[in-house]
Amino acid sequence: MDEIRSAMEKFGVPGRDLYDLPTSDKSFPDGANYRMEISGVERLSTLEALVDEMEKRNMPIHRLISTVMGCTLLTDDELENFAKLAAEKKVEVIITPGPRSSWDTGRQLFTPEGAISGLRVRGSDNLSYLIADIKRAADFGFRGFLVTDEGALWLLSKLREEGVIPKDVVFKVSIFAGHANAAGGKVLESLGANTFNPLGDLSLPMFASIRSAIDIPIDIHIYLSDSFGGFNRFWEAPELARIASPCYFKIEPGTALAAGGGIYKPWTDEGFLAKFAREKVKHAEIIKGIIDKYQPNLKLSALGPSDLAIPKP
């Protein structure tokens, strides 16, 4: 085992999870250790409610994972107004493009064995549709996009280099890609990921191991839906921020996200989404309070730091 672990470390992958939980010496460009991310900002009305609650509580929210139902389902006017409000309020928006496995005619993904396969784009036609959906949203000023497929990530990064996709676009790799170790993090970083979301149920030593191997922010589910296990890690937030800095705390509770009767379906009531967004801002305030009490030296970014992928309508 010593020989194997030494070989792993030669390539920048820790030979073991870091049980000593070292303090990360990395941070965001503004010197902050952690930021807040809220998922499921599906419509303009959801964003309006979130912004109102954020301002009432004086609680900065830095990143929104939006249109999980697929930005294809928003009209041009809706996309334009969404981008304008997000830009005005200085929040980063990671748009979820529409074409993906669950939109396609194939059903392997929904079989007992196929569910293990992960979300991947099937065929070149669907890759072209994915790129088209990203370009459509980028034309309205959006500069952040969610990716679940490593091949698509590689291609999108190449297109970004060529200017086919704006060069200031950022790509966030989703939890649905299923990565859970330092080697996976290094692969995603090498393929052009700007930030990535490992599986949510990793231990503190596992997160420390990933942080030691990569420089991009780690997106940590601190509150996750029942369909994923339904866990709440609020009290671990001080340690998670200390060892995984720079990190985003991702707030995504609920019954189910995209599966079955998931809350990110296009027919979900707008009023429910707006009320739920307000609850998530409250959760962010609670998390910040816990960190302030137990790790007061850790810094939360102020609203709208300059490195965010804020829309440019």
matplotlib code that plots the C-alpha trace (Angstrom):
import matplotlib.pyplot as plt

x = [0.0, 2.8, 4.1, 0.7, 0.1, 3.5, 2.7, -0.7, 1.0, 3.5, 0.6, -0.8, -3.5, -3.3, -2.5, -5.0, -7.9, -6.6, -7.7, -5.7, -8.1, -5.5, -6.6, -6.8, -4.4, -6.5, -9.2, -11.3, -9.7, -11.2, -9.7, -12.9, -13.2, -16.8, -19.8, -23.5, -25.2, -28.9, -30.4, -33.8, -34.1, -36.3, -38.1, -38.0, -40.6, -38.3, -35.4, -37.5, -38.5, -34.9, -33.6, -36.2, -35.4, -31.7, -32.0, -34.4, -31.9, -28.8, -27.6, -25.4, -26.2, -23.4, -24.5, -27.8, -28.3, -31.1, -33.6, -32.9, -36.0, -34.0, -33.6, -35.2, -38.5, -38.1, -39.1, -36.7, -38.3, -38.0, -34.4, -33.7, -35.4, -33.8, -30.4, -31.1, -32.2, -29.3, -26.9, -28.5, -28.2, -24.7, -25.4, -23.8, -26.2, -25.4, -27.9, -29.0, -29.3, -32.2, -31.1, -29.8, -30.4, -33.9, -35.0, -34.0, -35.8, -33.6, -34.8, -31.7, -31.1, -34.4, -33.8, -32.4, -29.0, -29.0, -29.5, -25.9, -24.7, -24.9, -26.2, -24.5, -25.4, -26.4, -24.9, -23.6, -27.1, -27.8, -24.4, -25.2, -28.6, -26.8, -24.4, -27.2, -29.1, -26.0, -25.4, -29.0, -28.7, -25.2, -26.7, -28.9, -25.8, -25.6, -22.1, -22.3, -23.5, -24.1, -22.4, -22.9, -20.9, -17.0, -17.0, -19.3, -17.1, -14.0, -15.8, -17.4, -14.0, -12.5, -15.4, -14.8, -11.1, -12.2, -14.7, -17.7, -18.8, -17.9, -14.4, -15.6, -18.2, -17.6, -18.6, -19.8, -19.8, -22.9, -23.3, -25.1, -21.7, -20.9, -17.3, -16.2, -12.4, -9.3, -8.4, -11.9, -11.4, -8.1, -9.7, -12.5, -10.1, -7.9, -10.9, -11.8, -14.2, -14.2, -15.9, -17.3, -19.9, -18.7, -21.2, -22.8, -22.2, -18.4, -16.6, -14.5, -11.2, -12.5, -13.2, -9.8, -8.2, -10.0, -9.0, -5.3, -5.3, -7.2, -7.4, -10.9, -13.8, -15.5, -19.3, -20.6, -24.2, -24.8, -28.5, -29.8, -33.1, -34.7, -34.2, -30.5, -30.6, -32.1, -29.1, -28.4, -24.7, -25.2, -23.2, -20.3, -20.1, -17.3, -15.0, -16.0, -15.2, -11.9, -10.7, -12.3, -11.7, -12.6, -16.0, -19.6, -22.3, -25.0, -28.6, -30.9, -33.5, -36.8, -38.5, -36.9, -35.1, -35.5, -36.6, -40.2, -42.3, -39.2, -39.6, -37.7, -40.3, -41.8, -45.3, -44.2, -46.2, -44.4, -45.7, -44.1, -40.8, -40.8, -41.6, -39.0, -36.4, -37.0, -36.5, -33.2, -32.0, -32.9, -30.9, -27.9, -28.3, -28.4, -25.2, -23.4, -24.3, -22.9, -19.6, -19.4, -19.7, -17.3, -14.8, -15.0, -11.8, -13.3, -14.5, -17.7, -17.6, -19.5, -22.2, -21.0, -17.3, -15.6, -14.7, -18.4, -19.9, -22.6, -24.8, -23.9, -27.3]
y = [0.0, 2.4, 1.9, 2.5, 5.6, 7.0, 6.5, 8.3, 11.2, 11.5, 12.7, 15.1, 12.8, 12.2, 8.6, 8.7, 10.9, 13.7, 12.6, 15.4, 17.9, 20.5, 24.1, 25.1, 27.8, 28.7, 31.3, 33.2, 36.1, 38.5, 36.6, 34.9, 31.3, 30.6, 31.8, 30.9, 29.1, 28.6, 26.2, 26.0, 29.7, 28.6, 31.7, 35.5, 35.4, 33.1, 35.4, 38.4, 36.7, 35.7, 39.2, 40.7, 38.2, 38.7, 42.4, 42.2, 40.0, 41.7, 38.3, 38.1, 35.2, 34.8, 32.2, 30.9, 27.5, 28.4, 26.9, 23.3, 22.5, 23.6, 27.1, 26.0, 26.4, 30.1, 32.6, 35.2, 37.9, 35.8, 35.1, 38.7, 40.0, 37.3, 38.3, 42.0, 41.6, 39.2, 41.7, 44.6, 42.6, 41.3, 37.6, 34.9, 32.7, 29.2, 28.3, 24.7, 24.1, 21.9, 19.0, 16.2, 12.5, 12.9, 14.9, 12.2, 9.2, 6.7, 5.1, 3.3, 6.0, 5.1, 1.3, -0.2, -0.9, 2.2, 4.5, 3.7, 5.1, 8.8, 11.7, 11.7, 13.4, 10.7, 11.2, 14.2, 15.6, 16.1, 17.6, 20.2, 20.9, 21.4, 23.9, 25.7, 26.1, 27.4, 29.9, 31.0, 31.8, 33.4, 35.8, 37.1, 37.7, 34.6, 33.6, 30.4, 27.0, 23.6, 20.6, 16.9, 15.2, 15.2, 14.8, 17.8, 19.7, 19.1, 20.1, 23.2, 24.3, 23.9, 26.0, 28.6, 28.8, 29.3, 32.0, 30.0, 30.3, 33.6, 33.3, 34.7, 31.9, 29.5, 25.9, 24.3, 20.5, 19.1, 16.5, 14.4, 13.8, 11.7, 12.6, 11.9, 11.9, 14.0, 12.3, 13.1, 16.7, 16.9, 15.5, 18.0, 20.9, 19.8, 19.7, 23.3, 23.1, 26.4, 24.9, 21.5, 19.8, 16.4, 13.9, 15.4, 12.6, 12.8, 12.9, 15.8, 13.9, 13.2, 16.9, 17.8, 15.3, 16.8, 20.4, 19.4, 18.3, 21.1, 24.9, 25.5, 26.1, 23.1, 23.3, 21.5, 20.4, 21.5, 20.8, 18.3, 16.9, 13.7, 12.0, 12.3, 11.2, 14.3, 15.4, 18.7, 19.6, 23.0, 22.2, 21.0, 24.3, 25.8, 22.8, 22.4, 26.1, 25.7, 22.6, 23.1, 26.9, 28.3, 26.6, 27.4, 26.1, 24.8, 24.9, 22.5, 20.9, 19.4, 16.2, 15.4, 17.7, 16.5, 12.9, 11.8, 14.6, 16.8, 20.4, 21.6, 20.4, 23.2, 22.7, 23.4, 26.2, 29.6, 30.7, 27.6, 28.2, 31.9, 31.0, 28.2, 30.6, 32.8, 29.8, 29.1, 32.6, 32.2, 28.9, 30.8, 33.3, 30.4, 28.8, 32.1, 32.5, 29.1, 29.9, 33.3, 31.7, 28.8, 30.0, 33.8, 34.1, 32.7, 35.2, 35.3, 37.2, 40.4, 40.7, 40.8, 40.1, 40.9, 37.3, 36.1, 35.2, 37.9, 38.1, 40.8, 41.6]
z = [0.0, 0.7, -2.8, -4.3, -2.2, -3.2, -6.8, -6.4, -4.7, -7.6, -9.7, -7.2, -5.7, -2.0, -1.1, 1.7, 2.8, 5.0, 8.5, 10.1, 8.4, 7.5, 7.1, 3.4, 2.4, -0.6, -1.0, -3.5, -5.3, -2.7, 0.2, 1.2, 2.3, 1.4, -0.5, -0.7, -3.6, -4.0, -6.5, -8.2, -9.2, -12.0, -13.1, -12.9, -10.1, -8.1, -8.6, -7.6, -4.3, -3.6, -4.2, -1.9, 0.9, 0.4, 0.8, 3.8, 5.6, 4.4, 3.4, 0.3, -2.1, -4.6, -7.1, -8.4, -10.1, -12.4, -14.8, -13.7, -15.7, -18.8, -20.1, -23.3, -21.5, -20.9, -23.6, -24.9, -22.8, -19.7, -20.3, -21.0, -17.9, -15.7, -16.9, -16.4, -12.8, -11.9, -13.3, -11.4, -8.1, -8.9, -8.6, -10.6, -12.6, -13.6, -16.3, -16.8, -20.5, -21.7, -23.9, -21.7, -21.1, -19.6, -22.7, -25.2, -26.6, -24.9, -21.6, -20.4, -17.8, -16.2, -15.8, -12.6, -14.2, -16.4, -13.4, -12.5, -15.8, -14.9, -17.0, -20.3, -23.6, -26.2, -29.7, -31.6, -32.5, -28.8, -28.3, -31.0, -29.3, -26.0, -27.5, -29.2, -25.9, -24.3, -27.1, -26.9, -23.2, -23.7, -26.3, -23.5, -21.4, -19.2, -18.5, -16.3, -17.4, -15.6, -17.2, -16.3, -19.1, -19.2, -23.0, -23.3, -20.9, -23.0, -26.2, -24.6, -23.3, -26.8, -28.2, -25.5, -26.5, -30.1, -29.2, -30.4, -26.9, -25.1, -23.6, -20.2, -19.8, -16.7, -16.5, -13.3, -13.1, -11.5, -8.7, -11.3, -12.9, -9.9, -9.0, -5.5, -5.2, -5.8, -9.1, -10.5, -9.4, -11.2, -14.4, -14.4, -13.7, -16.6, -18.9, -18.2, -15.2, -13.3, -10.2, -9.4, -7.2, -5.8, -4.3, -1.3, 1.2, 1.4, 4.8, 6.0, 5.3, 1.7, 1.1, 2.5, 0.1, -2.9, -1.8, -1.6, -5.2, -7.0, -7.0, -8.4, -5.9, -4.4, -4.3, -1.2, -0.7, 2.9, 2.6, 0.1, -1.0, 0.4, -3.0, -2.4, 1.2, 2.8, 4.9, 6.7, 7.4, 8.9, 12.0, 9.9, 8.0, 10.1, 9.5, 5.8, 5.1, 6.9, 5.1, 1.7, 1.1, -1.4, -1.4, -2.1, 0.3, -1.9, -0.4, -2.2, 0.1, -1.0, -1.7, -5.0, -7.5, -11.1, -10.6, -10.5, -9.1, -8.6, -7.6, -10.7, -13.2, -15.4, -14.0, -10.4, -8.9, -9.2, -5.8, -4.2, -5.9, -4.7, -1.1, -1.1, -2.4, 0.6, 2.9, 1.3, 1.9, 5.6, 5.6, 4.3, 7.2, 9.7, 8.2, 8.3, 12.0, 12.9, 11.1, 12.7, 16.1, 15.8, 13.1, 13.2, 11.3, 8.2, 5.6, 3.6, 0.3, 0.2, -2.4, -6.1, -6.0, -9.3, -10.2, -10.4, -13.8, -13.5, -16.6, -19.2, -20.8]

ax = plt.figure().add_subplot(projection="3d")
ax.plot(x, y, z, "-o")
ax.set_aspect("equal")
plt.show()
